[in-house]
Amino acid sequence: MNIEWQIVAGISTLIIALCALCVSIWQVRQGIKHNRLQVRPHLDTWTETNPQAGHYAVMLMNNGLGPAIIEDFSIKIDGNDIPGIGSEPIEKGLKILFPDKTYTSHQSFVARGYCMAEKEKCQLVIIQFQTPLPSAEYVTHAFNRSEVKIVYKSLYEEEFEFSTKETDTNLPLRSKRS
């Protein structure tokens, strides 16, 4: 009878230890998940327009909680890659989108290795059209022909892709766990 209680006590101790181990593993995983979310970047674009003045701007912002480390930045017009160095692809893209319009523009780009801080804003392009001013619909249609694609990482090496053509952007591509 004494041996039976020892077996029951031993099995009970083993079950309690396994439960404690499972809870500890679960807590560690939740902690890791929480830490990754604490430094997760989230890139997004928006436009500022003043059609009456012929002024249009496209902005890029990291509105996530951590820095975005840029891996790749590319521009496409009508699905075709626009080659170039620095802000050249944006300049070439504007010439394709607005071949018969007179405008002045200022371009920027985010190069590979650039670390975009949280809440940082960048003006990708500012266009000031000269008279005669194009209609807002014309400019919107032209912008819709273009695509900005950015591949970036978080501090935890999680890789994300942002595209102005995707409706569900900033999804993880692949995670490199340490």
Number of C-alpha atoms within 10 A of each C-alpha: 5 6 8 9 10 11 11 11 12 12 12 12 12 12 12 12 12 12 12 12 12 12 12 12 12 12 12 12 12 12 12 12 11 11 12 18 15 12 17 22 27 24 25 16 18 12 13 11 16 11 16 10 12 19 18 19 18 17 16 18 20 21 19 19 17 22 24 29 23 21 18 15 18 19 21 17 21 12 10 10 14 17 14 13 10 14 16 16 20 27 17 15 21 20 14 15 19 16 9 8 15 14 16 11 15 14 18 16 19 20 17 14 13 15 19 20 17 19 15 15 16 16 17 20 20 19 17 18 19 14 11 9 17 16 12 15 10 12 17 11 12 16 17 14 14 22 20 16 17 21 21 29 26 23 15 15 17 17 21 25 22 22 20 17 13 11 8 9 15 19 11 15 12 12 13 9 7 5
